[in-house]
Amino acid sequence: MTEHIQFSDDQNVLLLLDQRYLPNREDTFVCKNTETTIYALQTMVVRGAPAIGVTAAYGCYLATQEVDRDATEWKTQLNQLLDALADARPTAVNLRWAVTVMREAWNAAGDIPLAELASTWLALAKKIHAEDIEINTVMGRHGADLLEDGDTVMTHCNAGALATAGYGTALGVIRGAIDKGKKISVIANETRPFLQGARLTAYELAKDGIPVKVACDNATALLMKKGLVDKVVVGADRIAANGDVANKIGTYGVALLAKAHGVPFYVAAPSSTFDLDTPSGDQIPIEDRTPREVTHIGDHQITPDGVEVFNFAFDITPNELIAGIVTEKGVLAAPFDVAIREMIQHDTPNTSTLG
């Protein structure tokens, strides 16, 4: 996979592979301050909860480069920039998680000069970046045991290397199974309206030589009825304390169909995606994005002028539809509220062999 998140020490900027233009061209977007980082997050230059968290961590460092170092109120200025960064997108909990990690490091360091804080944050952002790749690799090894040799796995949206710092969550499980010598093929739902499955999942799997077919979102029921889907594995943007999962719009429908057809439905996400402060999916805010993503495909308008649209970016999959949640600490089994609490608080998740 192409490195899609890179920090340039020479230029002192964050370089992102601009996912808006994939698979047709590979452009680089430069984040040089808080404004450009927020723009990248909101316009989906970069997307996927773990990748959003890594980008936000670097964004905190970039914020230190734009405050007035000589001003007595630089701390106030910096906190305002961090608040704006944390509020850039409402659903992906990794965004606020990354900003919180940076703030906690600042609090732990005490009253240090801005230059020293900047150095500390840059080192921490690079650590978060590297750890995300390692976490996803470990997660992939855990999840690989859920897949059988010869399985065809359906996935929704993009939860691969492009959605993380590298390797992937849902696609990491698939890569982990392949690394263990299993032959796995993938059905990538196109994922309207932004087409992350058709544009991004198919792009990275094809680039890695992993067999993939793209399916219309509304083909899911037929494909399952025909017995063409053995497992479903998706990522997550936030997981509530009870195991309800927020993921790309359409995931809930896939989970319902999987339940109806007896297809195991799994979620893969790092521990940073779990939110113990949110009791259930009912309390997870759902981002309502620009109507243009629905009314247009690229620059081509497909709906009549003046017609209103829905563009909720995420939906909530209830925990009872989920066969297991793959994390870097193991595979969580129901009851998920107990398993999640143990994982977060004691690092001893409730794991089991799941079919």
LUMZA-204208 format. One record per residue (C-alpha): residue number from 1; residue in one letter; chain; x, y, z. Coordinates in nm, 2 decimals, padded with zeros to 4 digits. Layout:
BEGIN
+-----+----+----+--------+--------+--------+
|   i | aa | ch |     xx |     yy |     zz |
+-----+----+----+--------+--------+--------+
| NUM |  A |  A |      X |      Y |      Z |
...
+-----+----+----+--------+--------+--------+
//
This chain:
BEGIN
+-----+----+----+--------+--------+--------+
|   i | aa | ch |     xx |     yy |     zz |
+-----+----+----+--------+--------+--------+
|   1 |  M |  A |  00.00 |  00.00 |  00.00 |
|   2 |  T |  A |  00.11 |  00.36 | -00.07 |
|   3 |  E |  A |  00.19 |  00.54 |  00.25 |
|   4 |  H |  A | -00.11 |  00.77 |  00.27 |
|   5 |  I |  A | -00.02 |  00.96 |  00.60 |
|   6 |  Q |  A |  00.34 |  01.09 |  00.62 |
|   7 |  F |  A |  00.49 |  01.37 |  00.82 |
|   8 |  S |  A |  00.76 |  01.56 |  00.65 |
|   9 |  D |  A |  01.03 |  01.68 |  00.89 |
|  10 |  D |  A |  01.20 |  01.88 |  00.62 |
|  11 |  Q |  A |  00.89 |  02.07 |  00.53 |
|  12 |  N |  A |  00.73 |  02.06 |  00.88 |
|  13 |  V |  A |  00.39 |  01.96 |  00.73 |
|  14 |  L |  A |  00.16 |  01.66 |  00.72 |
|  15 |  L |  A |  00.12 |  01.49 |  00.38 |
|  16 |  L |  A | -00.20 |  01.31 |  00.30 |
|  17 |  L |  A | -00.30 |  01.10 |  00.00 |
|  18 |  D |  A | -00.61 |  01.28 | -00.11 |
|  19 |  Q |  A | -00.88 |  01.01 | -00.11 |
|  20 |  R |  A | -01.13 |  01.23 | -00.29 |
|  21 |  Y |  A | -00.96 |  01.16 | -00.62 |
|  22 |  L |  A | -00.89 |  00.78 | -00.58 |
|  23 |  P |  A | -00.87 |  00.56 | -00.78 |
|  24 |  N |  A | -00.83 |  00.79 | -01.08 |
|  25 |  R |  A | -00.53 |  00.98 | -00.95 |
|  26 |  E |  A | -00.30 |  00.99 | -00.65 |
|  27 |  D |  A | -00.27 |  01.35 | -00.53 |
|  28 |  T |  A | -00.10 |  01.48 | -00.21 |
|  29 |  F |  A | -00.28 |  01.72 |  00.02 |
|  30 |  V |  A | -00.06 |  01.93 |  00.25 |
|  31 |  C |  A | -00.17 |  02.01 |  00.60 |
|  32 |  K |  A |  00.03 |  02.30 |  00.73 |
|  33 |  N |  A | -00.19 |  02.43 |  01.01 |
|  34 |  T |  A | -00.51 |  02.38 |  01.20 |
|  35 |  E |  A | -00.73 |  02.52 |  00.92 |
|  36 |  T |  A | -00.60 |  02.29 |  00.65 |
|  37 |  T |  A | -00.61 |  01.99 |  00.89 |
|  38 |  I |  A | -00.98 |  02.05 |  00.97 |
|  39 |  Y |  A | -01.05 |  02.10 |  00.60 |
|  40 |  A |  A | -00.89 |  01.76 |  00.52 |
|  41 |  L |  A | -01.10 |  01.59 |  00.79 |
|  42 |  Q |  A | -01.43 |  01.75 |  00.70 |
|  43 |  T |  A | -01.40 |  01.71 |  00.32 |
|  44 |  M |  A | -01.28 |  01.35 |  00.35 |
|  45 |  V |  A | -00.93 |  01.40 |  00.21 |
|  46 |  V |  A | -00.87 |  01.16 |  00.49 |
|  47 |  R |  A | -01.14 |  00.94 |  00.65 |
|  48 |  G |  A | -01.18 |  00.63 |  00.86 |
|  49 |  A |  A | -01.18 |  00.66 |  01.24 |
|  50 |  P |  A | -00.81 |  00.55 |  01.31 |
|  51 |  A |  A | -00.68 |  00.76 |  01.03 |
|  52 |  I |  A | -00.88 |  01.06 |  01.16 |
|  53 |  G |  A | -00.72 |  01.00 |  01.50 |
|  54 |  V |  A | -00.36 |  00.99 |  01.36 |
|  55 |  T |  A | -00.43 |  01.30 |  01.15 |
|  56 |  A |  A | -00.57 |  01.49 |  01.45 |
|  57 |  A |  A | -00.26 |  01.40 |  01.66 |
|  58 |  Y |  A | -00.04 |  01.56 |  01.40 |
|  59 |  G |  A | -00.29 |  01.85 |  01.38 |
|  60 |  C |  A | -00.23 |  01.92 |  01.74 |
|  61 |  Y |  A |  00.14 |  01.96 |  01.67 |
|  62 |  L |  A |  00.07 |  02.18 |  01.37 |
|  63 |  A |  A | -00.14 |  02.40 |  01.60 |
|  64 |  T |  A |  00.17 |  02.48 |  01.81 |
|  65 |  Q |  A |  00.33 |  02.62 |  01.50 |
|  66 |  E |  A |  00.07 |  02.89 |  01.44 |
|  67 |  V |  A |  00.02 |  03.04 |  01.79 |
|  68 |  D |  A |  00.20 |  03.36 |  01.88 |
|  69 |  R |  A |  00.50 |  03.22 |  02.08 |
|  70 |  D |  A |  00.56 |  03.57 |  02.23 |
|  71 |  A |  A |  00.21 |  03.62 |  02.35 |
|  72 |  T |  A |  00.13 |  03.57 |  02.71 |
|  73 |  E |  A | -00.20 |  03.41 |  02.61 |
|  74 |  W |  A | -00.05 |  03.14 |  02.38 |
|  75 |  K |  A | -00.20 |  02.87 |  02.59 |
|  76 |  T |  A | -00.55 |  03.01 |  02.54 |
|  77 |  Q |  A | -00.49 |  03.04 |  02.17 |
|  78 |  L |  A | -00.36 |  02.68 |  02.15 |
|  79 |  N |  A | -00.66 |  02.55 |  02.35 |
|  80 |  Q |  A | -00.90 |  02.72 |  02.11 |
|  81 |  L |  A | -00.73 |  02.56 |  01.81 |
|  82 |  L |  A | -00.75 |  02.22 |  01.98 |
|  83 |  D |  A | -01.12 |  02.27 |  02.05 |
|  84 |  A |  A | -01.18 |  02.35 |  01.68 |
|  85 |  L |  A | -00.98 |  02.04 |  01.58 |
|  86 |  A |  A | -01.18 |  01.82 |  01.82 |
|  87 |  D |  A | -01.51 |  01.94 |  01.68 |
|  88 |  A |  A | -01.42 |  01.89 |  01.32 |
|  89 |  R |  A | -01.63 |  01.58 |  01.29 |
|  90 |  P |  A | -01.88 |  01.46 |  01.54 |
|  91 |  T |  A | -01.91 |  01.08 |  01.51 |
|  92 |  A |  A | -01.56 |  00.93 |  01.49 |
|  93 |  V |  A | -01.45 |  00.91 |  01.86 |
|  94 |  N |  A | -01.08 |  00.87 |  01.76 |
|  95 |  L |  A | -01.07 |  01.24 |  01.68 |
|  96 |  R |  A | -01.15 |  01.35 |  02.03 |
|  97 |  W |  A | -00.95 |  01.06 |  02.17 |
|  98 |  A |  A | -00.63 |  01.19 |  01.99 |
|  99 |  V |  A | -00.68 |  01.55 |  02.11 |
| 100 |  T |  A | -00.74 |  01.42 |  02.46 |
| 101 |  V |  A | -00.42 |  01.22 |  02.46 |
| 102 |  M |  A | -00.23 |  01.53 |  02.35 |
| 103 |  R |  A | -00.39 |  01.74 |  02.62 |
| 104 |  E |  A | -00.31 |  01.48 |  02.89 |
| 105 |  A |  A |  00.05 |  01.48 |  02.78 |
| 106 |  W |  A |  00.05 |  01.86 |  02.81 |
| 107 |  N |  A | -00.10 |  01.84 |  03.16 |
| 108 |  A |  A |  00.15 |  01.58 |  03.26 |
| 109 |  A |  A |  00.44 |  01.79 |  03.14 |
| 110 |  G |  A |  00.34 |  02.09 |  03.35 |
| 111 |  D |  A |  00.43 |  02.45 |  03.27 |
| 112 |  I |  A |  00.67 |  02.39 |  02.98 |
| 113 |  P |  A |  00.77 |  02.63 |  02.70 |
| 114 |  L |  A |  00.58 |  02.61 |  02.37 |
| 115 |  A |  A |  00.88 |  02.48 |  02.18 |
| 116 |  E |  A |  00.92 |  02.20 |  02.42 |
| 117 |  L |  A |  00.55 |  02.11 |  02.41 |
| 118 |  A |  A |  00.57 |  02.11 |  02.03 |
| 119 |  S |  A |  00.86 |  01.87 |  02.03 |
| 120 |  T |  A |  00.67 |  01.64 |  02.28 |
| 121 |  W |  A |  00.36 |  01.64 |  02.07 |
| 122 |  L |  A |  00.54 |  01.57 |  01.75 |
| 123 |  A |  A |  00.71 |  01.27 |  01.90 |
| 124 |  L |  A |  00.38 |  01.15 |  02.05 |
| 125 |  A |  A |  00.20 |  01.19 |  01.71 |
| 126 |  K |  A |  00.46 |  00.98 |  01.55 |
| 127 |  K |  A |  00.42 |  00.72 |  01.82 |
| 128 |  I |  A |  00.04 |  00.71 |  01.78 |
| 129 |  H |  A |  00.10 |  00.67 |  01.40 |
| 130 |  A |  A |  00.34 |  00.37 |  01.44 |
| 131 |  E |  A |  00.13 |  00.21 |  01.71 |
| 132 |  D |  A | -00.18 |  00.22 |  01.50 |
| 133 |  I |  A | -00.02 |  00.01 |  01.23 |
| 134 |  E |  A |  00.10 | -00.24 |  01.49 |
| 135 |  I |  A | -00.24 | -00.25 |  01.66 |
| 136 |  N |  A | -00.41 | -00.32 |  01.33 |
| 137 |  T |  A | -00.16 | -00.60 |  01.25 |
| 138 |  V |  A | -00.22 | -00.76 |  01.59 |
| 139 |  M |  A | -00.60 | -00.72 |  01.54 |
| 140 |  G |  A | -00.57 | -00.88 |  01.20 |
| 141 |  R |  A | -00.40 | -01.19 |  01.36 |
| 142 |  H |  A | -00.68 | -01.22 |  01.61 |
| 143 |  G |  A | -00.96 | -01.18 |  01.35 |
| 144 |  A |  A | -00.79 | -01.42 |  01.10 |
| 145 |  D |  A | -00.91 | -01.72 |  01.31 |
| 146 |  L |  A | -01.27 | -01.62 |  01.24 |
| 147 |  L |  A | -01.23 | -01.68 |  00.87 |
| 148 |  E |  A | -01.21 | -02.01 |  00.70 |
| 149 |  D |  A | -00.99 | -02.10 |  00.40 |
| 150 |  G |  A | -01.20 | -02.03 |  00.09 |
| 151 |  D |  A | -01.44 | -01.78 |  00.26 |
| 152 |  T |  A | -01.59 | -01.49 |  00.07 |
| 153 |  V |  A | -01.61 | -01.19 |  00.30 |
| 154 |  M |  A | -01.84 | -00.89 |  00.24 |
| 155 |  T |  A | -01.73 | -00.55 |  00.37 |
| 156 |  H |  A | -01.90 | -00.21 |  00.37 |
| 157 |  C |  A | -01.73 |  00.12 |  00.32 |
| 158 |  N |  A | -01.35 |  00.12 |  00.35 |
| 159 |  A |  A | -01.19 | -00.01 |  00.67 |
| 160 |  G |  A | -00.85 | -00.09 |  00.52 |
| 161 |  A |  A | -00.51 |  00.07 |  00.52 |
| 162 |  L |  A | -00.66 |  00.39 |  00.38 |
| 163 |  A |  A | -00.89 |  00.42 |  00.69 |
| 164 |  T |  A | -00.60 |  00.37 |  00.93 |
| 165 |  A |  A | -00.24 |  00.44 |  00.96 |
| 166 |  G |  A | -00.18 |  00.12 |  00.76 |
| 167 |  Y |  A | -00.29 | -00.24 |  00.73 |
| 168 |  G |  A | -00.65 | -00.18 |  00.82 |
| 169 |  T |  A | -00.92 | -00.30 |  01.06 |
| 170 |  A |  A | -01.18 | -00.50 |  00.87 |
| 171 |  L |  A | -00.94 | -00.54 |  00.58 |
| 172 |  G |  A | -00.67 | -00.61 |  00.84 |
| 173 |  V |  A | -00.87 | -00.92 |  00.94 |
| 174 |  I |  A | -00.87 | -01.03 |  00.58 |
| 175 |  R |  A | -00.50 | -00.96 |  00.53 |
| 176 |  G |  A | -00.43 | -01.15 |  00.86 |
| 177 |  A |  A | -00.62 | -01.45 |  00.72 |
| 178 |  I |  A | -00.43 | -01.43 |  00.39 |
| 179 |  D |  A | -00.10 | -01.40 |  00.59 |
| 180 |  K |  A | -00.19 | -01.73 |  00.75 |
| 181 |  G |  A | -00.22 | -01.90 |  00.41 |
| 182 |  K |  A | -00.60 | -01.88 |  00.37 |
| 183 |  K |  A | -00.75 | -01.81 |  00.04 |
| 184 |  I |  A | -01.00 | -01.52 |  00.09 |
| 185 |  S |  A | -01.20 | -01.33 | -00.16 |
| 186 |  V |  A | -01.39 | -01.00 | -00.09 |
| 187 |  I |  A | -01.72 | -00.85 | -00.19 |
| 188 |  A |  A | -01.69 | -00.47 | -00.15 |
| 189 |  N |  A | -02.02 | -00.29 | -00.13 |
| 190 |  E |  A | -02.00 |  00.02 | -00.33 |
| 191 |  T |  A | -02.11 |  00.23 | -00.03 |
| 192 |  R |  A | -02.32 |  00.52 | -00.16 |
| 193 |  P |  A | -02.31 |  00.81 | -00.16 |
| 194 |  F |  A | -01.93 |  00.86 | -00.14 |
| 195 |  L |  A | -01.85 |  00.52 | -00.29 |
| 196 |  Q |  A | -01.57 |  00.43 | -00.04 |
| 197 |  G |  A | -01.61 |  00.06 | -00.12 |
| 198 |  A |  A | -01.60 |  00.10 | -00.50 |
| 199 |  R |  A | -01.33 |  00.37 | -00.50 |
| 200 |  L |  A | -01.12 |  00.29 | -00.20 |
| 201 |  T |  A | -01.16 | -00.07 | -00.09 |
| 202 |  A |  A | -01.15 | -00.21 | -00.44 |
| 203 |  Y |  A | -00.84 |  00.02 | -00.51 |
| 204 |  E |  A | -00.63 | -00.10 | -00.22 |
| 205 |  L |  A | -00.73 | -00.47 | -00.25 |
| 206 |  A |  A | -00.66 | -00.48 | -00.62 |
| 207 |  K |  A | -00.33 | -00.31 | -00.56 |
| 208 |  D |  A | -00.24 | -00.58 | -00.31 |
| 209 |  G |  A | -00.36 | -00.86 | -00.54 |
| 210 |  I |  A | -00.65 | -00.97 | -00.31 |
| 211 |  P |  A | -00.95 | -01.10 | -00.51 |
| 212 |  V |  A | -01.23 | -00.84 | -00.49 |
| 213 |  K |  A | -01.57 | -00.78 | -00.66 |
| 214 |  V |  A | -01.77 | -00.46 | -00.62 |
| 215 |  A |  A | -02.14 | -00.50 | -00.56 |
| 216 |  C |  A | -02.42 | -00.25 | -00.55 |
| 217 |  D |  A | -02.53 | -00.18 | -00.20 |
| 218 |  N |  A | -02.88 | -00.31 | -00.28 |
| 219 |  A |  A | -02.75 | -00.64 | -00.40 |
| 220 |  T |  A | -02.66 | -00.75 | -00.05 |
| 221 |  A |  A | -02.98 | -00.95 |  00.01 |
| 222 |  L |  A | -02.96 | -01.14 | -00.32 |
| 223 |  L |  A | -02.59 | -01.22 | -00.27 |
| 224 |  M |  A | -02.66 | -01.36 |  00.07 |
| 225 |  K |  A | -02.96 | -01.56 | -00.04 |
| 226 |  K |  A | -02.75 | -01.72 | -00.32 |
| 227 |  G |  A | -02.50 | -01.83 | -00.06 |
| 228 |  L |  A | -02.22 | -01.61 | -00.20 |
| 229 |  V |  A | -02.13 | -01.44 |  00.13 |
| 230 |  D |  A | -01.97 | -01.65 |  00.41 |
| 231 |  K |  A | -01.89 | -01.37 |  00.66 |
| 232 |  V |  A | -01.93 | -00.99 |  00.69 |
| 233 |  V |  A | -01.65 | -00.78 |  00.85 |
| 234 |  V |  A | -01.68 | -00.41 |  00.89 |
| 235 |  G |  A | -01.50 | -00.13 |  01.07 |
| 236 |  A |  A | -01.64 |  00.12 |  01.32 |
| 237 |  D |  A | -01.63 |  00.50 |  01.38 |
| 238 |  R |  A | -01.75 |  00.46 |  01.74 |
| 239 |  I |  A | -01.86 |  00.18 |  01.96 |
| 240 |  A |  A | -02.08 |  00.25 |  02.26 |
| 241 |  A |  A | -02.04 |  00.10 |  02.61 |
| 242 |  N |  A | -02.30 | -00.16 |  02.53 |
| 243 |  G |  A | -02.15 | -00.27 |  02.20 |
| 244 |  D |  A | -02.37 | -00.07 |  01.96 |
| 245 |  V |  A | -02.17 |  00.03 |  01.66 |
| 246 |  A |  A | -02.17 |  00.35 |  01.46 |
| 247 |  N |  A | -02.03 |  00.28 |  01.11 |
| 248 |  K |  A | -02.09 |  00.41 |  00.75 |
| 249 |  I |  A | -02.45 |  00.45 |  00.65 |
| 250 |  G |  A | -02.59 |  00.12 |  00.52 |
| 251 |  T |  A | -02.40 | -00.10 |  00.77 |
| 252 |  Y |  A | -02.72 | -00.15 |  00.98 |
| 253 |  G |  A | -02.90 | -00.28 |  00.68 |
| 254 |  V |  A | -02.62 | -00.52 |  00.60 |
| 255 |  A |  A | -02.63 | -00.65 |  00.96 |
| 256 |  L |  A | -03.00 | -00.71 |  00.94 |
| 257 |  L |  A | -02.97 | -00.90 |  00.62 |
| 258 |  A |  A | -02.68 | -01.10 |  00.76 |
| 259 |  K |  A | -02.89 | -01.20 |  01.06 |
| 260 |  A |  A | -03.18 | -01.30 |  00.84 |
| 261 |  H |  A | -02.95 | -01.52 |  00.62 |
| 262 |  G |  A | -02.74 | -01.67 |  00.90 |
| 263 |  V |  A | -02.42 | -01.50 |  00.80 |
| 264 |  P |  A | -02.19 | -01.41 |  01.09 |
| 265 |  F |  A | -02.14 | -01.03 |  01.12 |
| 266 |  Y |  A | -01.82 | -00.91 |  01.27 |
| 267 |  V |  A | -01.68 | -00.56 |  01.36 |
| 268 |  A |  A | -01.31 | -00.48 |  01.38 |
| 269 |  A |  A | -01.19 | -00.18 |  01.57 |
| 270 |  P |  A | -00.91 | -00.07 |  01.80 |
| 271 |  S |  A | -00.97 |  00.00 |  02.17 |
| 272 |  S |  A | -00.95 |  00.38 |  02.09 |
| 273 |  T |  A | -01.28 |  00.35 |  01.90 |
| 274 |  F |  A | -01.47 |  00.24 |  02.21 |
| 275 |  D |  A | -01.65 |  00.51 |  02.41 |
| 276 |  L |  A | -01.75 |  00.42 |  02.76 |
| 277 |  D |  A | -01.90 |  00.76 |  02.81 |
| 278 |  T |  A | -02.17 |  00.68 |  02.56 |
| 279 |  P |  A | -02.41 |  00.42 |  02.71 |
| 280 |  S |  A | -02.56 |  00.30 |  02.38 |
| 281 |  G |  A | -02.59 |  00.39 |  02.01 |
| 282 |  D |  A | -02.89 |  00.61 |  02.08 |
| 283 |  Q |  A | -02.65 |  00.87 |  02.22 |
| 284 |  I |  A | -02.40 |  00.87 |  01.93 |
| 285 |  P |  A | -02.43 |  01.18 |  01.72 |
| 286 |  I |  A | -02.48 |  01.11 |  01.35 |
| 287 |  E |  A | -02.31 |  01.35 |  01.11 |
| 288 |  D |  A | -02.54 |  01.50 |  00.85 |
| 289 |  R |  A | -02.32 |  01.59 |  00.56 |
| 290 |  T |  A | -02.35 |  01.81 |  00.25 |
| 291 |  P |  A | -02.64 |  01.72 |  00.02 |
| 292 |  R |  A | -02.41 |  01.75 | -00.28 |
| 293 |  E |  A | -02.26 |  01.41 | -00.20 |
| 294 |  V |  A | -02.60 |  01.26 | -00.28 |
| 295 |  T |  A | -02.71 |  01.50 | -00.56 |
| 296 |  H |  A | -02.39 |  01.46 | -00.75 |
| 297 |  I |  A | -02.14 |  01.19 | -00.85 |
| 298 |  G |  A | -01.83 |  01.38 | -00.90 |
| 299 |  D |  A | -01.93 |  01.69 | -01.10 |
| 300 |  H |  A | -02.23 |  01.53 | -01.25 |
| 301 |  Q |  A | -02.57 |  01.61 | -01.10 |
| 302 |  I |  A | -02.81 |  01.31 | -01.08 |
| 303 |  T |  A | -03.11 |  01.46 | -00.90 |
| 304 |  P |  A | -03.35 |  01.74 | -01.01 |
| 305 |  D |  A | -03.28 |  02.09 | -00.90 |
| 306 |  G |  A | -03.45 |  02.18 | -00.57 |
| 307 |  V |  A | -03.51 |  01.82 | -00.45 |
| 308 |  E |  A | -03.41 |  01.77 | -00.09 |
| 309 |  V |  A | -03.21 |  01.47 |  00.01 |
| 310 |  F |  A | -03.10 |  01.28 |  00.33 |
| 311 |  N |  A | -02.72 |  01.24 |  00.38 |
| 312 |  F |  A | -02.67 |  01.09 |  00.72 |
| 313 |  A |  A | -02.31 |  00.97 |  00.71 |
| 314 |  F |  A | -02.35 |  00.69 |  00.96 |
| 315 |  D |  A | -02.60 |  00.45 |  01.12 |
| 316 |  I |  A | -02.61 |  00.24 |  01.43 |
| 317 |  T |  A | -02.59 | -00.14 |  01.43 |
| 318 |  P |  A | -02.74 | -00.28 |  01.76 |
| 319 |  N |  A | -02.51 | -00.52 |  01.95 |
| 320 |  E |  A | -02.75 | -00.81 |  01.92 |
| 321 |  L |  A | -02.68 | -00.83 |  01.54 |
| 322 |  I |  A | -02.30 | -00.86 |  01.60 |
| 323 |  A |  A | -02.13 | -01.20 |  01.63 |
| 324 |  G |  A | -01.81 | -01.06 |  01.77 |
| 325 |  I |  A | -01.59 | -00.75 |  01.79 |
| 326 |  V |  A | -01.23 | -00.79 |  01.69 |
| 327 |  T |  A | -00.98 | -00.57 |  01.88 |
| 328 |  E |  A | -00.60 | -00.57 |  01.93 |
| 329 |  K |  A | -00.67 | -00.74 |  02.27 |
| 330 |  G |  A | -00.88 | -01.02 |  02.14 |
| 331 |  V |  A | -01.22 | -01.10 |  02.00 |
| 332 |  L |  A | -01.50 | -00.97 |  02.23 |
| 333 |  A |  A | -01.81 | -01.18 |  02.27 |
| 334 |  A |  A | -02.15 | -01.11 |  02.42 |
| 335 |  P |  A | -02.24 | -00.98 |  02.67 |
| 336 |  F |  A | -02.06 | -00.69 |  02.51 |
| 337 |  D |  A | -02.11 | -00.44 |  02.79 |
| 338 |  V |  A | -01.91 | -00.67 |  03.02 |
| 339 |  A |  A | -01.65 | -00.76 |  02.76 |
| 340 |  I |  A | -01.59 | -00.39 |  02.67 |
| 341 |  R |  A | -01.56 | -00.27 |  03.03 |
| 342 |  E |  A | -01.31 | -00.55 |  03.11 |
| 343 |  M |  A | -01.10 | -00.47 |  02.80 |
| 344 |  I |  A | -01.09 | -00.10 |  02.86 |
| 345 |  Q |  A | -01.04 | -00.11 |  03.24 |
| 346 |  H |  A | -00.85 | -00.43 |  03.30 |
| 347 |  D |  A | -00.71 | -00.52 |  02.96 |
| 348 |  T |  A | -00.87 | -00.87 |  03.00 |
| 349 |  P |  A | -01.14 | -00.90 |  02.74 |
| 350 |  N |  A | -01.41 | -01.16 |  02.74 |
| 351 |  T |  A | -01.30 | -01.37 |  02.45 |
| 352 |  S |  A | -01.43 | -01.69 |  02.30 |
| 353 |  T |  A | -01.41 | -01.90 |  01.99 |
| 354 |  L |  A | -01.67 | -01.76 |  01.75 |
| 355 |  G |  A | -01.81 | -01.92 |  01.44 |
+-----+----+----+--------+--------+--------+
//
